Amino acid sequence: MDIKVLGSGCANCRNTIALIEQVAAEQGVPVTLTKVQEMQDIVAYGVMRTPGVVVDGKVVHAGGVPTRDKVAQWLAP
């Protein structure tokens, strides 16, 4: 599963990355996690509020740290 976290590297972005890594490890789901920090690239996804999350090419979240339940749903088979 390919996951991109879009954001400048702020605390919310770092927390989002940590949460995704934690939930993926708990569920045993292998993920490739990439940070996208270039504003040009973030806007290209249509995300105006960060952090944004892209799962397998689809924007699934924008603005604020997602909930643990939301992350678990993205990682569910």
C-alpha positions in Angstrom: 0.0 0.0 0.0 1.4 3.4 -1.0 0.7 6.2 1.4 1.8 9.9 1.0 1.5 12.4 3.8 1.3 15.9 2.3 2.5 18.8 4.5 5.3 21.1 5.4 6.7 18.9 8.2 4.7 20.6 11.0 3.8 18.8 14.2 0.5 17.6 12.8 2.2 16.2 9.8 4.7 14.3 12.0 1.9 13.1 14.2 0.0 11.8 11.2 3.0 9.9 9.9 3.6 8.4 13.4 -0.1 7.4 13.7 -0.1 5.7 10.2 3.1 3.8 11.0 1.7 2.7 14.4 -1.6 1.5 13.0 0.0 -0.3 10.0 2.4 -2.1 12.4 -0.5 -3.1 14.7 -2.5 -4.5 11.8 0.5 -6.1 10.1 -0.1 -4.1 6.9 3.0 -3.3 4.8 3.0 0.3 3.7 5.3 2.5 1.8 5.1 5.9 3.5 6.3 9.0 1.6 6.4 12.6 2.8 5.5 15.3 0.2 6.6 18.7 1.4 6.8 20.8 -1.8 3.8 23.1 -1.9 3.5 22.8 -5.6 3.1 19.0 -5.3 0.6 19.3 -2.5 -1.6 21.7 -4.4 -1.4 19.4 -7.4 -3.4 16.9 -5.3 -6.0 19.6 -4.7 -5.2 19.7 -1.0 -5.4 23.2 0.5 -5.2 22.2 4.2 -2.4 20.0 5.6 -1.7 17.4 6.5 -3.2 15.6 3.6 -3.1 11.9 3.1 -3.1 10.1 -0.2 -3.7 6.3 -0.2 -2.8 4.5 -3.5 -3.2 7.8 -5.5 -6.5 8.9 -3.9 -6.8 11.8 -1.4 -8.5 10.4 1.6 -7.9 13.2 4.2 -7.0 16.9 4.4 -6.6 19.2 7.4 -5.7 18.0 10.9 -4.5 14.7 12.3 -6.8 11.9 11.3 -8.4 9.7 13.9 -7.0 6.2 14.7 -10.3 4.7 13.4 -10.0 6.5 10.1 -6.4 5.3 9.6 -7.5 1.8 10.4 -10.3 2.0 7.7 -7.7 3.1 5.1 -5.5 0.1 5.9 -8.4 -2.5 6.0 -8.3 -5.0 3.2 
